[in-house]
């Protein structure tokens, strides 16, 4: 099963599209699960995304506890 696709809208809005084409719009703040240990987070813990940005290379970053992190260290649990 393919993972959901994400589309950046603005600093407070993210569009999530599942493998069946269903769309869900998320607004900050929203919860994400940590996929790997970092200096600040334990794997499987839940944190709150405060803001979203898209880098020039089209990579999403999330602001969590006033620091920027790449999207791929987190999992979004979206109900469609």
Secondary structure, DSSP 8 states (H G I E B T S, - for coil): ----EEEEEETTEEEEE-TT--EEEEESSEEEEE-S--SS--TT-EEEE-EEEE-TTS-EEEEETTEEEEGGGEE-----
